[in-house]
Amino acid sequence: YESVSQLGFDRFMTSLQSAVAPILGKSAGDPMPFETAVEQLIFNLEKAKEPEKVKRAVDALQRAEERHLEAIKIAKSIRSKTDAFNIPAGVIDFLCGPWAQVIAHAYLQSPAEDKDPGQYRELVEALLWSTRPELTRKDPAKLTRLLPKLLSKLRQGLNLIDYPPVQSSAFFSLLMGLHQ
């Protein structure tokens, strides 16, 4: 604690006093009462942290639920796109699953006036276009220019939500196969 007025200091001081009280006035020869006092103090401090840990866990769960609900809305809007009907199932599943979570995460972390924080929604259109051979054959130069930016942005977004590397690799393999 940086000062005696800092939040939680009173609780710490009470805990310290109750742990140390039994050894006050004891002779200095026996280390046992001191060890017991230290153990009691550590126990009291850990116990005092529990409500704080619970609050952090509840806050994390509330943020996750909020993100999940937002991702459901985003996934619904992606599925309703007219150009999403002829797209391979693995790509649509990715866009409506982890990518919707990425968009929701960015949206919830940004100021209200930002319509597409991180430009993750914008990537949906690019990914949909890039997986339609009838379109990419007409403009292979556009696909060649798009791929490095697309892959970089996908990795960046997936890192935001700590998406498992094994699943990321599986999706990137699918995507590379489609692009080839």
Disulfide bonds with the S-S distance in Angstrom:
none
